[in-house]
Amino acid sequence: MKWNRVLIENTLNQVAAPFYKRKLVFFLLEEFWDTLELIDDPREFMTEERKISHIEHLLSKERNERAAKTVMLEVTESPEFKVTVLNTDEIISQHPGWFNKYDGMT
């Protein structure tokens, strides 16, 4: 794995988009954002390896790993990088406890 902060942020935004459209926040994405906030904290010394380690630790938690494996993604790289969630409605219906209501930006 190689650390690419811009790619990570773009990917998270694209994966979150279909859930936000349904006014839902997916817990796993919130955990990713929380981890990125920790990584971005200027008081924390973060090498590329340590950043990767934080993400790997996040994904190694049983519930997070199960949720990550449930999401089916289609990734296209040409003409531009795009990530599409293929099973949004299925995830929401099968795992409603993974979501909180989202009212948009305040």
All heavy atoms as an XYZ file, in Angstrom:
896
protein
N       0.851     -1.164      0.000
C       0.000      0.000      0.000
C       0.904      1.236      0.000
O       1.910      1.272      0.679
C      -0.887     -0.014      1.254
C      -1.836      1.156      1.305
S      -2.756      1.311      2.868
C      -3.932      0.004      2.726
N       0.521      2.245     -0.755
C       1.242      3.507     -0.798
C       0.283      4.617     -0.364
O      -0.885      4.621     -0.739
C       1.766      3.766     -2.209
C       2.630      4.976     -2.280
C       3.299      5.111     -3.616
C       4.122      6.372     -3.558
N       4.965      6.563     -4.670
N       0.777      5.538      0.430
C      -0.064      6.604      0.965
C      -0.302      7.657     -0.104
O       0.632      8.250     -0.640
C       0.595      7.246      2.188
C      -0.308      8.228      2.827
C      -0.260      9.583      2.702
C      -1.430      7.943      3.660
N      -1.280     10.153      3.415
C      -2.008      9.167      4.011
C      -1.994      6.760      4.137
C      -3.129      9.251      4.826
C      -3.103      6.843      4.947
C      -3.658      8.072      5.283
N      -1.574      7.907     -0.406
C      -1.957      8.962     -1.344
C      -3.183      9.640     -0.764
O      -4.323      9.207     -0.994
C      -2.249      8.378     -2.724
C      -2.581      9.436     -3.749
O      -3.109     10.501     -3.433
N      -2.269      9.146     -4.992
N      -2.960     10.713      0.001
C      -4.031     11.380      0.747
C      -5.141     11.887     -0.168
O      -6.326     11.768      0.146
C      -3.417     12.524      1.578
C      -4.423     13.336      2.375
C      -5.068     12.446      3.435
N      -5.711     13.210      4.465
C      -6.958     13.660      4.436
N      -7.709     13.443      3.391
N      -7.463     14.313      5.444
N      -4.784     12.463     -1.302
C      -5.784     12.996     -2.231
C      -6.665     11.873     -2.766
O      -7.895     11.998     -2.800
C      -5.109     13.771     -3.381
C      -6.117     14.173     -4.441
C      -4.384     15.001     -2.837
N      -6.056     10.768     -3.150
C      -6.818      9.629     -3.666
C      -7.730      9.052     -2.588
O      -8.884      8.708     -2.856
C      -5.871      8.555     -4.204
C      -6.526      7.323     -4.802
C      -7.391      7.684     -5.998
C      -5.456      6.317     -5.207
N      -7.232      8.973     -1.366
C      -8.044      8.458     -0.256
C      -9.266      9.345     -0.037
O     -10.389      8.862      0.069
C      -7.209      8.349      1.033
C      -6.153      7.246      0.895
C      -8.101      8.092      2.242
C      -5.106      7.247      1.989
N      -9.053     10.648      0.012
C     -10.164     11.572      0.244
C     -11.178     11.519     -0.897
O     -12.391     11.480     -0.655
C      -9.639     12.991      0.415
C     -10.699     13.947      0.877
C     -10.134     15.276      1.316
O      -8.991     15.319      1.799
O     -10.862     16.275      1.167
N     -10.704     11.503     -2.124
C     -11.614     11.405     -3.274
C     -12.417     10.116     -3.239
O     -13.618     10.102     -3.522
C     -10.846     11.510     -4.587
C     -10.348     12.904     -4.868
O     -10.846     13.883     -4.322
N      -9.336     13.008     -5.713
N     -11.754      9.018     -2.897
C     -12.431      7.723     -2.821
C     -13.507      7.743     -1.741
O     -14.643      7.307     -1.981
C     -11.412      6.603     -2.543
O     -10.457      6.573     -3.604
C     -12.097      5.251     -2.430
N     -13.171      8.249     -0.562
C     -14.161      8.310      0.524
C     -15.358      9.167      0.131
O     -16.508      8.800      0.402
C     -13.525      8.847      1.805
C     -12.516      7.923      2.483
C     -11.886      8.620      3.676
C     -13.161      6.614      2.908
N     -15.113     10.291     -0.504
C     -16.216     11.153     -0.937
C     -17.109     10.460     -1.952
O     -18.344     10.562     -1.884
C     -15.675     12.466     -1.514
C     -15.209     13.420     -0.450
O     -15.764     13.477      0.643
N     -14.170     14.178     -0.750
N     -16.510      9.745     -2.883
C     -17.297      9.058     -3.904
C     -18.082      7.882     -3.322
O     -19.213      7.632     -3.730
C     -16.388      8.601     -5.048
C     -15.866      9.760     -5.870
C     -14.971      9.317     -6.998
O     -15.175      8.263     -7.606
N     -13.963     10.125     -7.297
N     -17.485      7.178     -2.369
C     -18.194      6.065     -1.731
C     -19.318      6.603     -0.855
O     -20.400      6.008     -0.784
C     -17.218      5.177     -0.917
C     -17.979      4.151     -0.098
C     -16.224      4.486     -1.845
N     -19.111      7.728     -0.198
C     -20.130      8.308      0.680
C     -21.307      8.892     -0.087
O     -22.435      8.917      0.427
C     -19.503      9.387      1.562
N     -21.087      9.358     -1.302
C     -22.107     10.086     -2.061
C     -23.457      9.371     -2.167
O     -24.495      9.991     -1.906
C     -21.574     10.448     -3.444
N     -23.515      8.079     -2.529
C     -24.842      7.465     -2.659
C     -25.568      7.329     -1.319
O     -26.801      7.323     -1.275
C     -24.564      6.097     -3.284
C     -23.137      5.809     -2.999
C     -22.452      7.150     -2.918
N     -24.815      7.249     -0.227
C     -25.442      7.183      1.094
C     -25.959      8.562      1.501
O     -27.053      8.697      2.028
C     -24.464      6.617      2.118
C     -23.985      5.236      1.773
C     -22.677      5.011      1.369
C     -24.852      4.155      1.818
C     -22.241      3.744      1.026
C     -24.425      2.871      1.480
C     -23.116      2.668      1.081
N     -25.147      9.593      1.231
C     -25.582     10.963      1.531
C     -26.844     11.317      0.743
O     -27.721     12.006      1.247
C     -24.487     11.972      1.216
C     -23.312     11.971      2.173
C     -22.099     12.511      1.798
C     -23.401     11.443      3.462
C     -21.011     12.528      2.659
C     -22.329     11.444      4.323
C     -21.136     11.995      3.923
O     -20.064     12.013      4.773
N     -26.923     10.841     -0.507
C     -28.125     11.103     -1.320
C     -29.374     10.538     -0.650
O     -30.464     11.046     -0.827
C     -27.976     10.497     -2.713
C     -27.088     11.283     -3.622
C     -27.026     10.634     -4.993
C     -26.059     11.380     -5.882
N     -25.914     10.745     -7.191
N     -29.176      9.479      0.120
C     -30.289      8.852      0.844
C     -30.369      9.372      2.281
O     -31.066      8.816      3.115
C     -30.120      7.334      0.822
C     -30.334      6.754     -0.570
C     -29.733      5.371     -0.675
N     -29.976      4.755     -1.960
C     -29.262      4.985     -3.062
N     -28.248      5.833     -3.047
N     -29.542      4.362     -4.190
N     -29.606     10.444      2.530
C     -29.567     11.107      3.844
C     -29.107     10.169      4.954
O     -29.646     10.165      6.057
C     -30.908     11.748      4.173
C     -31.352     12.767      3.141
C     -32.082     13.894      3.779
C     -32.529     14.878      2.725
N     -31.598     15.930      2.498
N     -28.072      9.372      4.636
C     -27.507      8.426      5.594
C     -25.994      8.585      5.673
O     -25.338      8.907      4.676
C     -27.833      6.990      5.180
C     -29.302      6.596      5.200
C     -29.486      5.221      4.573
C     -29.855      6.614      6.609
N     -25.470      8.323      6.846
C     -24.028      8.306      7.071
C     -23.639      6.866      7.400
O     -24.179      6.270      8.333
C     -23.631      9.241      8.238
C     -22.148      9.129      8.530
C     -24.030     10.665      7.936
N     -22.710      6.318      6.645
C     -22.215      4.955      6.818
C     -21.122      4.993      7.887
O     -20.129      5.699      7.754
C     -21.672      4.467      5.483
C     -21.231      3.040      5.416
C     -21.602      2.095      6.347
C     -20.427      2.629      4.366
C     -21.198      0.777      6.251
C     -20.003      1.311      4.252
C     -20.385      0.392      5.198
N     -21.285      4.209      8.959
C     -20.370      4.260     10.094
C     -18.910      4.049      9.695
O     -18.006      4.683     10.240
C     -20.772      3.222     11.166
C     -20.163      1.858     10.959
C     -18.946      1.527     11.538
C     -20.795      0.907     10.166
C     -18.372      0.280     11.337
C     -20.237     -0.338      9.963
C     -19.018     -0.654     10.545
N     -18.654      3.171      8.743
C     -17.276      2.870      8.370
C     -16.604      4.095      7.747
O     -15.433      4.372      8.012
C     -17.214      1.682      7.412
C     -15.820      1.245      6.982
C     -14.945      0.890      8.194
C     -15.915      0.070      6.020
N     -17.341      4.834      6.963
C     -16.773      6.043      6.369
C     -16.471      7.081      7.441
O     -15.453      7.775      7.374
C     -17.718      6.605      5.309
C     -17.934      5.690      4.103
C     -19.003      6.250      3.195
C     -16.629      5.469      3.352
N     -17.330      7.175      8.442
C     -17.068      8.093      9.550
C     -15.812      7.683     10.301
O     -15.025      8.538     10.726
C     -18.263      8.148     10.501
C     -19.432      8.915      9.940
C     -19.070     10.348      9.591
O     -18.694     11.120     10.508
O     -19.156     10.697      8.403
N     -15.586      6.389     10.460
C     -14.369      5.921     11.123
C     -13.134      6.255     10.293
O     -12.092      6.617     10.842
C     -14.453      4.426     11.417
C     -15.492      4.126     12.477
C     -15.192      2.884     13.285
O     -14.055      2.382     13.234
O     -16.116      2.440     13.983
N     -13.262      6.162      8.970
C     -12.155      6.566      8.102
C     -11.851      8.055      8.281
O     -10.692      8.451      8.416
C     -12.475      6.287      6.624
C     -11.978      4.974      6.126
C     -12.853      3.919      5.919
C     -10.626      4.781      5.853
C     -12.401      2.705      5.444
C     -10.167      3.566      5.378
C     -11.051      2.526      5.170
N     -12.893      8.880      8.261
C     -12.683     10.328      8.415
C     -12.053     10.634      9.774
O     -11.149     11.471      9.869
C     -13.991     11.100      8.247
C     -14.460     11.157      6.823
C     -15.620     10.634      6.320
C     -13.795     11.756      5.703
N     -15.696     10.872      4.971
C     -14.596     11.560      4.562
C     -12.588     12.438      5.560
C     -14.236     12.029      3.298
C     -12.227     12.898      4.291
C     -13.047     12.696      3.184
N     -12.499      9.968     10.827
C     -11.912     10.172     12.154
C     -10.435      9.785     12.164
O      -9.606     10.485     12.760
C     -12.666      9.375     13.222
C     -14.068      9.896     13.472
O     -14.391     11.023     13.028
O     -14.860      9.163     14.100
N     -10.111      8.698     11.507
C      -8.720      8.253     11.449
C      -7.875      9.245     10.651
O      -6.748      9.568     11.036
C      -8.626      6.839     10.834
O      -9.384      5.938     11.651
C      -7.193      6.357     10.744
N      -8.432      9.778      9.569
C      -7.694     10.780      8.793
C      -7.466     12.058      9.596
O      -6.416     12.693      9.467
C      -8.419     11.085      7.482
C      -8.387      9.975      6.441
C      -9.195     10.377      5.216
C      -6.956      9.620      6.052
N      -8.436     12.433     10.431
C      -8.239     13.595     11.295
C      -7.070     13.363     12.243
O      -6.254     14.262     12.463
C      -9.508     13.907     12.085
C     -10.570     14.592     11.282
C     -11.802     14.934     12.108
O     -11.684     15.059     13.345
O     -12.869     15.083     11.505
N      -6.979     12.173     12.816
C      -5.859     11.833     13.685
C      -4.548     11.907     12.898
O      -3.566     12.486     13.354
C      -6.037     10.430     14.278
C      -4.815      9.873     14.999
C      -4.606     10.585     16.330
C      -4.947      8.383     15.197
N      -4.544     11.333     11.722
C      -3.347     11.317     10.885
C      -2.930     12.741     10.507
O      -1.739     13.055     10.455
C      -3.587     10.447      9.629
C      -3.656      8.965     10.034
C      -2.532     10.687      8.564
C      -4.130      8.034      8.937
N      -3.897     13.617     10.263
C      -3.612     14.995      9.862
C      -3.246     15.909     11.026
O      -2.814     17.037     10.804
C      -4.819     15.596      9.133
C      -5.039     14.974      7.766
O      -4.108     14.340      7.232
O      -6.153     15.125      7.224
N      -3.417     15.434     12.239
C      -3.128     16.250     13.422
C      -1.640     16.610     13.434
O      -0.787     15.711     13.504
C      -3.496     15.480     14.687
C      -3.365     16.302     15.954
O      -2.653     17.334     15.956
O      -3.971     15.899     16.966
N      -1.316     17.897     13.374
C       0.095     18.291     13.331
C       0.870     17.925     14.604
O       2.097     17.888     14.597
C       0.046     19.802     13.133
C      -1.307     20.216     13.554
C      -2.211     19.039     13.352
N       0.172     17.632     15.677
C       0.838     17.236     16.922
C       1.279     15.785     16.906
O       2.012     15.343     17.776
C      -0.079     17.491     18.112
C      -0.423     18.979     18.287
C      -1.491     19.160     19.305
N      -2.711     18.531     18.771
C      -3.880     18.540     19.355
N      -4.020     19.133     20.513
N      -4.921     17.973     18.802
N       0.775     15.029     15.929
C       1.127     13.612     15.797
C       2.230     13.465     14.754
O       2.128     13.983     13.650
C      -0.089     12.789     15.358
C      -1.194     12.717     16.356
C      -0.836     11.854     17.556
O      -0.054     10.899     17.412
O      -1.354     12.148     18.637
N       3.283     12.745     15.101
C       4.342     12.459     14.136
C       3.887     11.281     13.285
O       3.630     10.198     13.804
C       5.655     12.133     14.843
C       6.734     11.722     13.888
C       7.318     12.650     13.049
C       7.143     10.401     13.814
C       8.306     12.273     12.151
C       8.131     10.016     12.925
C       8.714     10.953     12.093
N       3.767     11.506     11.987
C       3.248     10.465     11.110
C       4.168     10.233      9.919
O       4.287     11.078      9.045
C       1.862     10.855     10.567
C       0.757     10.825     11.548
S       0.310      9.139     11.960
C      -0.637      9.447     13.417
N       4.800      9.085      9.925
C       5.512      8.654      8.730
C       4.483      8.018      7.802
O       3.352      7.715      8.213
C       6.590      7.607      9.076
O       5.925      6.451      9.621
C       7.604      8.165     10.064
N       4.865      7.787      6.566
C       3.955      7.123      5.631
C       3.580      5.744      6.163
O       2.419      5.336      6.092
C       4.605      7.006      4.259
C       3.674      6.422      3.216
C       4.237      6.507      1.815
O       4.683      7.596      1.419
O       4.210      5.471      1.126
N       4.538      5.042      6.745
C       4.274      3.707      7.285
C       3.287      3.764      8.447
O       2.420      2.894      8.583
C       5.580      3.042      7.745
C       6.500      2.657      6.621
C       7.296      3.849      6.058
O       7.441      4.888      6.756
O       7.749      3.745      4.908
N       3.415      4.782      9.289
C       2.503      4.901     10.433
C       1.086      5.249      9.966
O       0.102      4.737     10.511
C       3.020      5.957     11.415
C       2.254      5.966     12.696
C       3.044      6.563     13.824
N       2.252      6.458     15.034
C       2.023      7.447     15.860
N       2.555      8.629     15.651
N       1.278      7.271     16.925
N       0.972      6.092      8.962
C      -0.337      6.416      8.396
C      -1.007      5.147      7.872
O      -2.181      4.890      8.153
C      -0.200      7.439      7.268
C       0.253      8.798      7.720
C       0.506      9.699      6.522
C       1.095     11.023      6.949
N       1.360     11.892      5.785
N      -0.262      4.370      7.110
C      -0.781      3.118      6.554
C      -1.173      2.172      7.675
O      -2.225      1.520      7.615
C       0.250      2.484      5.598
C       0.404      3.363      4.358
C      -0.140      1.062      5.233
C       1.595      3.001      3.484
N      -0.364      2.123      8.710
C      -0.654      1.257      9.854
C      -1.979      1.622     10.514
O      -2.756      0.745     10.911
C       0.484      1.344     10.866
O       0.187      0.604     12.010
N      -2.264      2.916     10.628
C      -3.539      3.352     11.213
C      -4.723      2.869     10.368
O      -5.733      2.407     10.910
C      -3.591      4.876     11.345
C      -2.924      5.396     12.564
N      -3.478      5.302     13.819
C      -1.740      6.026     12.732
C      -2.677      5.848     14.704
N      -1.596      6.299     14.066
N      -4.611      2.967      9.059
C      -5.690      2.515      8.167
C      -5.823      0.995      8.240
O      -6.944      0.466      8.315
C      -5.451      2.985      6.719
C      -5.441      4.517      6.637
C      -6.493      2.387      5.777
C      -6.728      5.206      7.061
N      -4.719      0.291      8.237
C      -4.771     -1.169      8.346
C      -5.397     -1.600      9.670
O      -6.180     -2.545      9.705
C      -3.370     -1.766      8.200
C      -2.837     -1.688      6.789
C      -1.391     -2.123      6.653
O      -0.661     -2.160      7.679
O      -0.985     -2.413      5.514
N      -5.066     -0.899     10.750
C      -5.659     -1.203     12.053
C      -7.173     -0.968     12.022
O      -7.949     -1.784     12.530
C      -5.007     -0.358     13.150
C      -5.630     -0.552     14.494
N      -5.462     -1.713     15.232
C      -6.445      0.244     15.230
C      -6.144     -1.615     16.360
N      -6.751     -0.436     16.382
N      -7.590      0.135     11.420
C      -9.018      0.437     11.288
C      -9.733     -0.701     10.571
O     -10.790     -1.162     11.015
C      -9.204      1.753     10.519
C     -10.606      2.080     10.055
C     -11.454      2.542     11.231
C     -10.580      3.142      8.974
N      -9.153     -1.167      9.479
C      -9.797     -2.220      8.687
C      -9.688     -3.601      9.316
O     -10.419     -4.506      8.937
C      -9.214     -2.240      7.272
C      -9.627     -1.064      6.405
C      -8.835     -1.059      5.102
C     -11.118     -1.080      6.132
N      -8.788     -3.779     10.285
C      -8.641     -5.086     10.906
C      -9.672     -5.347     11.999
O      -9.842     -6.491     12.413
C      -7.231     -5.243     11.484
O      -7.066     -4.423     12.630
N     -10.369     -4.318     12.429
C     -11.425     -4.521     13.427
C     -12.545     -5.323     12.771
O     -12.952     -5.040     11.643
C     -11.958     -3.179     13.934
C     -10.933     -2.371     14.687
C     -11.493     -1.042     15.108
C     -10.449     -0.199     15.810
N     -10.960      1.140     16.122
N     -13.048     -6.312     13.487
C     -13.982     -7.274     12.903
C     -15.188     -6.618     12.222
O     -15.515     -6.934     11.080
C     -14.463     -8.245     13.980
C     -15.353     -9.342     13.437
C     -15.785    -10.333     14.499
O     -15.083    -10.457     15.529
O     -16.825    -10.967     14.303
N     -15.861     -5.713     12.906
C     -17.052     -5.079     12.329
C     -16.686     -4.257     11.088
O     -17.396     -4.282     10.082
C     -17.728     -4.180     13.369
C     -18.998     -3.518     12.870
C     -19.647     -2.693     13.961
N     -20.937     -2.198     13.534
C     -21.343     -0.955     13.723
N     -20.585     -0.097     14.374
N     -22.534     -0.572     13.301
N     -15.579     -3.545     11.152
C     -15.144     -2.720     10.026
C     -14.765     -3.581      8.825
O     -15.104     -3.249      7.686
C     -13.965     -1.841     10.429
C     -14.325     -0.834     11.498
O     -15.481     -0.689     11.874
N     -13.328     -0.145     11.999
N     -14.070     -4.683      9.100
C     -13.674     -5.582      8.019
C     -14.912     -6.167      7.337
O     -14.994     -6.240      6.111
C     -12.792     -6.695      8.561
C     -12.302     -7.651      7.501
C     -11.395     -8.743      8.039
O     -11.188     -8.825      9.264
O     -10.918     -9.541      7.210
N     -15.877     -6.565      8.143
C     -17.113     -7.140      7.588
C     -17.849     -6.110      6.734
O     -18.323     -6.407      5.639
C     -18.007     -7.628      8.723
C     -19.165     -8.484      8.273
C     -19.835     -9.178      9.440
N     -20.104     -8.272     10.540
C     -21.319     -7.903     10.925
N     -22.369     -8.392     10.331
N     -21.485     -7.072     11.925
N     -17.925     -4.878      7.225
C     -18.597     -3.815      6.470
C     -17.853     -3.514      5.175
O     -18.470     -3.369      4.113
C     -18.716     -2.557      7.325
N     -16.532     -3.441      5.244
C     -15.735     -3.151      4.046
C     -15.914     -4.239      2.994
O     -16.010     -3.945      1.798
C     -14.270     -3.002      4.420
N     -15.977     -5.484      3.427
C     -16.143     -6.588      2.491
C     -17.544     -6.637      1.891
O     -17.748     -7.245      0.845
C     -15.819     -7.919      3.178
C     -14.344     -8.108      3.426
C     -14.064     -9.429      4.102
C     -12.578     -9.648      4.288
N     -12.290    -10.922      4.958
N     -18.498     -6.010      2.547
C     -19.876     -6.004      2.060
C     -20.075     -5.021      0.910
O     -20.898     -5.249      0.033
C     -20.838     -5.659      3.216
O     -20.650     -6.613      4.259
C     -22.283     -5.682      2.777
N     -19.303     -3.950      0.914
C     -19.452     -2.909     -0.105
C     -18.833     -3.375     -1.417
O     -17.660     -3.732     -1.476
C     -18.784     -1.588      0.346
C     -18.926     -0.517     -0.728
C     -19.383     -1.110      1.653
N     -19.654     -3.384     -2.455
C     -19.175     -3.761     -3.785
C     -18.901     -2.484     -4.568
O     -19.799     -1.653     -4.745
C     -20.210     -4.630     -4.504
C     -20.415     -5.969     -3.833
S     -21.805     -6.935     -4.508
C     -21.531     -6.865     -6.238
N     -17.656     -2.337     -5.021
C     -17.251     -1.124     -5.728
C     -16.856     -1.416     -7.158
O     -16.312     -2.480     -7.455
C     -16.045     -0.483     -5.022
C     -16.226     -0.082     -3.575
C     -14.903      0.416     -3.015
C     -17.305      0.972     -3.435
N     -17.129     -0.453     -8.009
C     -16.617     -0.476     -9.372
C     -15.679      0.716     -9.485
O     -16.063      1.840     -9.166
C     -17.747     -0.349    -10.387
C     -17.257     -0.294    -11.816
C     -18.409     -0.189    -12.799
O     -19.016      0.897    -12.868
O     -18.689     -1.195    -13.468
N     -14.457      0.464     -9.908
C     -13.453      1.522    -10.025
C     -13.071      1.659    -11.489
O     -12.694      0.683    -12.126
C     -12.201      1.197     -9.184
C     -11.159      2.284     -9.338
C     -12.568      0.995     -7.724
N     -13.205      2.881    -11.993
C     -12.743      3.178    -13.348
C     -11.670      4.252    -13.236
O     -11.769      5.157    -12.408
C     -13.901      3.668    -14.254
O     -14.563      4.755    -13.620
C     -14.894      2.573    -14.526
N     -10.657      4.130    -14.062
C      -9.538      5.067    -13.992
C      -9.413      5.927    -15.229
O      -8.606      6.842    -15.254
C      -8.239      4.302    -13.740
C      -8.248      3.613    -12.392
C      -6.923      2.963    -12.066
O      -5.877      3.501    -12.444
O      -6.951      1.902    -11.413
N     -10.197      5.632    -16.248
C     -10.077      6.400    -17.470
C     -11.461      6.809    -17.946
O     -12.373      5.993    -17.919
C      -9.385      5.533    -18.530
O      -9.225      6.238    -19.714
N     -11.717      7.998    -18.303
C     -10.796      9.122    -18.453
C     -10.434      9.793    -17.115
O      -9.474     10.533    -17.023
C     -11.543     10.102    -19.336
C     -12.983      9.841    -19.060
C     -13.067      8.369    -18.733
N     -11.202      9.533    -16.072
C     -10.872     10.058    -14.746
C     -11.154      8.978    -13.707
O     -11.931      8.054    -13.947
C     -11.674     11.320    -14.427
C     -13.171     11.080    -14.336
C     -13.967     12.354    -14.107
O     -13.743     13.321    -14.843
O     -14.796     12.344    -13.189
N     -10.506      9.094    -12.553
C     -10.705      8.130    -11.484
C     -12.111      8.274    -10.919
O     -12.525      9.370    -10.553
C      -9.671      8.354    -10.379
C      -9.797      7.393     -9.238
C      -9.301      6.108     -9.334
C     -10.422      7.769     -8.068
C      -9.427      5.213     -8.289
C     -10.552      6.885     -7.008
C     -10.052      5.609     -7.125
N     -12.852      7.164    -10.863
C     -14.219      7.199    -10.354
C     -14.508      5.893     -9.616
O     -14.189      4.811    -10.097
C     -15.208      7.379    -11.495
C     -16.646      7.506    -11.035
C     -17.592      7.742    -12.190
C     -19.008      7.806    -11.677
N     -19.978      7.921    -12.746
N     -15.139      6.027     -8.446
C     -15.548      4.873     -7.654
C     -17.060      4.898     -7.531
O     -17.639      5.924     -7.167
C     -14.910      4.905     -6.245
C     -15.375      3.723     -5.417
C     -13.395      4.938     -6.340
N     -17.700      3.792     -7.830
C     -19.151      3.680     -7.753
C     -19.509      2.524     -6.826
O     -18.957      1.422     -6.962
C     -19.748      3.397     -9.153
O     -19.285      4.402    -10.051
C     -21.260      3.382     -9.111
N     -20.419      2.781     -5.885
C     -20.921      1.713     -5.015
C     -22.037      1.003     -5.780
O     -23.006      1.632     -6.212
C     -21.453      2.265     -3.673
C     -22.000      1.139     -2.801
C     -20.363      3.025     -2.939
N     -21.899     -0.295     -5.957
C     -22.854     -1.057     -6.765
C     -24.038     -1.596     -5.972
O     -25.061     -1.942     -6.560
C     -22.134     -2.226     -7.453
C     -20.983     -1.840     -8.382
C     -20.280     -3.099     -8.891
C     -21.499     -0.992     -9.535
N     -23.924     -1.671     -4.655
C     -24.976     -2.312     -3.866
C     -25.458     -1.438     -2.695
O     -25.716     -1.940     -1.609
C     -24.499     -3.674     -3.370
C     -23.267     -3.599     -2.481
O     -22.512     -2.631     -2.514
N     -23.054     -4.633     -1.685
N     -25.613     -0.167     -2.937
C     -26.016      0.776     -1.888
C     -27.313      0.361     -1.202
O     -27.358      0.238      0.028
C     -26.172      2.195     -2.473
O     -24.964      2.555     -3.149
C     -26.493      3.200     -1.398
N     -28.372      0.164     -1.975
C     -29.680     -0.161     -1.388
C     -29.644     -1.493     -0.637
O     -30.262     -1.635      0.420
C     -30.769     -0.186     -2.462
C     -31.045      1.201     -3.016
O     -30.957      2.179     -2.243
O     -31.335      1.314     -4.228
N     -28.910     -2.450     -1.166
C     -28.799     -3.758     -0.520
C     -28.115     -3.626      0.848
O     -28.574     -4.206      1.834
C     -27.996     -4.697     -1.423
C     -27.782     -6.072     -0.857
C     -26.940     -6.923     -1.798
O     -27.085     -6.805     -3.030
O     -26.125     -7.706     -1.276
N     -27.049     -2.857      0.915
C     -26.337     -2.662      2.184
C     -27.251     -1.990      3.204
O     -27.325     -2.411      4.362
C     -25.062     -1.817      1.983
C     -24.059     -2.555      1.104
C     -24.426     -1.463      3.331
C     -22.917     -1.678      0.641
N     -27.947     -0.964      2.763
C     -28.841     -0.229      3.663
C     -29.947     -1.138      4.195
O     -30.241     -1.133      5.390
C     -29.432      1.003      2.951
C     -28.313      2.011      2.645
C     -30.531      1.644      3.786
C     -28.720      3.110      1.679
N     -30.547     -1.935      3.324
C     -31.659     -2.793      3.770
C     -31.185     -3.952      4.645
O     -31.875     -4.343      5.583
C     -32.456     -3.310      2.570
O     -31.692     -4.203      1.794
N     -30.002     -4.487      4.350
C     -29.508     -5.635      5.110
C     -28.813     -5.243      6.415
O     -28.726     -6.056      7.328
C     -28.552     -6.460      4.258
C     -29.249     -7.183      3.133
C     -28.282     -8.011      2.294
O     -27.076     -8.016      2.503
N     -28.832     -8.711      1.308
N     -28.324     -4.010      6.489
C     -27.554     -3.584      7.663
C     -27.961     -2.173      8.115
O     -27.126     -1.270      8.147
C     -26.052     -3.619      7.357
C     -25.563     -4.935      6.860
N     -25.345     -5.998      7.701
C     -25.285     -5.365      5.599
C     -24.923     -7.027      6.984
N     -24.892     -6.677      5.710
N     -29.214     -1.966      8.474
C     -29.651     -0.611      8.842
C     -28.906     -0.043     10.051
O     -28.773      1.176     10.180
C     -31.142     -0.781      9.121
C     -31.335     -2.234      9.387
C     -30.287     -2.955      8.598
N     -28.376     -0.901     10.908
C     -27.635     -0.440     12.078
C     -26.291      0.181     11.744
O     -25.648      0.766     12.616
N     -25.865      0.063     10.513
C     -24.596      0.642     10.079
C     -24.734      2.118      9.707
O     -23.746      2.760      9.350
C     -24.045     -0.112      8.885
C     -23.522     -1.490      9.199
C     -23.458     -2.095     10.420
C     -23.000     -2.421      8.259
N     -22.929     -3.347     10.299
C     -22.633     -3.587      8.983
C     -22.813     -2.407      6.887
C     -22.079     -4.705      8.370
C     -22.259     -3.515      6.274
C     -21.896     -4.652      7.014
N     -25.953      2.660      9.793
C     -26.195      4.010      9.292
C     -26.852      4.897     10.338
O     -27.622      4.432     11.161
C     -27.108      3.949      8.051
C     -26.476      3.165      6.940
C     -26.707      1.812      6.814
C     -25.632      3.778      6.030
C     -26.109      1.060      5.803
C     -25.026      3.042      5.017
C     -25.276      1.688      4.905
N     -26.523      6.185     10.240
C     -27.188      7.222     11.009
C     -27.821      8.191     10.039
O     -27.355      8.325      8.888
C     -26.189      7.975     11.906
C     -25.686      7.105     13.035
O     -26.430      6.368     13.652
N     -24.390      7.164     13.263
N     -28.856      8.870     10.474
C     -29.494      9.882      9.633
C     -28.525     11.029      9.395
O     -27.738     11.395     10.265
C     -30.759     10.431     10.297
C     -31.854      9.410     10.490
C     -32.535      9.133      9.186
C     -33.710      8.180      9.445
N     -34.131      7.497      8.268
N     -28.592     11.583      8.193
C     -27.734     12.709      7.794
C     -28.630     13.816      7.269
O     -29.414     13.600      6.344
C     -26.769     12.243      6.707
C     -25.986     13.340      6.044
C     -24.988     14.014      6.729
C     -26.236     13.686      4.716
C     -24.248     15.001      6.125
C     -25.497     14.685      4.091
C     -24.512     15.335      4.801
O     -23.781     16.320      4.182
N     -28.504     14.997      7.869
C     -29.338     16.124      7.460
C     -28.598     17.124      6.595
O     -29.093     18.203      6.344
C     -29.911     16.834      8.682
C     -30.866     15.953      9.447
O     -31.602     15.174      8.804
O     -30.886     16.017     10.680
N     -27.406     16.789      6.168
C     -26.612     17.693      5.337
C     -25.773     18.612      6.182
O     -25.756     18.534      7.404
N     -25.081     19.499      5.500
C     -24.197     20.447      6.171
C     -25.031     21.486      6.922
O     -26.055     21.925      6.438
C     -23.288     21.146      5.157
C     -22.418     20.181      4.392
S     -21.304     19.272      5.434
C     -19.942     20.375      5.445
N     -24.551     21.877      8.105
C     -25.246     22.908      8.871
C     -24.517     24.221      8.814
O     -23.401     24.314      8.444
C     -25.389     22.474     10.346
O     -24.104     22.191     10.870
C     -26.295     21.278     10.468
